[in-house]
Amino acid sequence: MLDLLIKNATLPDGTTDTDIACRNGTITAVEPGITAEAARVIDATGRLVSPPFIDPHFHMDATLSLGTPRMNVSGTLLEGIALWGELKQIQSVDDIVTRALRYCDIAVSMGIGAIRSHVDTCDDSLTGVQALLQVREQVRDYIDLQLVAFPQDGVLRDPTAMQNTLRALDMGVDVVGGIPHFERTMEDGARSVRVLCEIAAERGLMVDMHCDESDDPQSRHVETLACETQRLGLQGRVAGSHLTSMHSMDNYYVSKLIALMAESEMRVIPNPLINIMLQGRHDTYPKRRGQTRVRELRDAGMTVGFGSDCVKDPWYSMGRADMLDVAAMGLHVGQLSSREDMAWCFDAVTVNSARIMGLEGYGVSRGCKANVVILQAPDPIEAIRLRATRLTVVRHGKIISETPEATAALTLPGRPGTLDPGAT
């Protein structure tokens, strides 16, 4: 007997009238007309069945802390970093664990199946690292949580950041992070990239660097990151997050830079919601919005995945763990308006981000893990347009979240009494 059988599904590639059979945590068949017995049968009625949403860039040690100890009045990245420094001094392991578990509950309800979270290592007690290692273990049955050792104040600028980052990796943190543009000089920034990439190469780890999160077109540490990736043989294991300075760079230089990045097989993680909120704060008008050159990077053959970055924390007071919201913002700011572009934006919060995180068994095909989401939409484009309700979230073939359909009750003369917002 099957554990779960989903009937009449539409897949992200447009395949319709498909059934999905799940047994022992694995998808055993994806084909029309499956008639096997199942402990639970769900009729998707033509709605979209997708693999789970993936968030490749988040800060779970800060999430849901908005207003503690104060608000970010200027709304800038630098005040956010300063405010985070104040929060670090007063929060405990239990504080972080409580907030992070609450966020993971929200994420599950929104169909997120994996999160890559940066965790600050510029704290001699490594409070955030201790907390998120606990959280990673507690949520492992329903979220894949990947942690990045992130020296927020600069691995060279902060006197103990290097030893703390190495300690965090020894404790079991998964990925090497960095923030070269926050070092004291451009030279120190480049040196931090080299040192951190060497650590990753020695330990066989992936790299994910906050790179050039700035409006300064001369912030070009991504060039060093691409070069070090090739020098150390890290192709396919390195991601550059944010890359907002590329928004302001000279086109001629960018034509060289993108080719270098593509050659190094670097992954790219823009964070649309945060990038457009924090960047351009020193501009009058026209005001730069800061999102990196998504279309050009994609067209160069690079894997691009959108991250959400923050929810109710020192940098961003909004957010609700909604990767469709992230995709919609990336779509609008990047002017990705063709049908193909919009469908690609759905990939940017699913398959592309899964590839960046190196997730195995991801997808809706035979042999993949039985992790899927049923959405109240007929296809990926409509899912983004509607921010579609996540009707059913399945993990290892078991239902872990259900949400009622979004409907409206109307009292209009001569009109239907109920309205399905997805039926257009």
C-alpha angles and dihedrals in degrees: 000000000000120000092218137005121191113197131200098011129168114216126214091254090061098259109147138195092031130151124213120207120200128191132164092356095306135101103243100180141009110189142107123281104017107177103180122131114260136187088227129020122192123189106213090191093214096311125140118275111194137173110258123285115261126211108200097182126043142133106223095169089067102034121125091009095115112153096017112149091347143326127275098249099183094043091222131139092239095053088048090055091048091049091049088055089057093047092051090061095058108032123093133210089257091052091055094043092051094049094042094051090049089052092049089053089054092045092054091052088053093052099255112151103175136026132188106207127189113219123199116248097182091096119091091214092050089218094165093047092051091048098047094045086058091047093048089057094044095052099038093109093059109018131037102223116193117189129212121203099231121185094202095186095047126282090241099030094056110066097222101028096101095053091043092050091052090048090052091052090049088053091058107272107155110215138038114238137182146170108217096172090062094058116105097256138018088247092055089048092055091045091052090054092051095047095046094046089051090053090051092048092050092049098039093241136141123251128223116175131186093230128190096338088173143099089233109110089202091064096102107156091129086073090059091044091054091047094049090047089061096039092054098038094245096139112153092013100079130082130187112209125206100352088184095155088071086070088068102034126115111266094232092055091045091054088061095040098052091050090052092048093049091049089055091050089233118175119226128215116188116183103210101187095049097035094059092042098051103032126082093028092136094049126098108195136357085040120203116231096203105219110143123246096283098167095049093046091048093047090052087064098257124144108247122187127178119231130197096216100186145021120189098335139120092292104038129025096192135060137100107202090269112148090183087061088052091049092048092052092047089050094052099042092044092046088232093162107143118100090250092049093050093049088050090056088061088053088052090066096039127025098015094051091045088056091050091053092045093236116178126215093019120153144051103281138098112295096021122120111275093248113131143144126218110212131197092241136083098230143001096270093052089045089060094042093051099033080231122227113256097233098180131010116197126194121183089346095305126109109243101169137021128184126188118247116271107247135157126218110221129197099192120139111254095000131108115278095228134038129204105204090208095056102086 
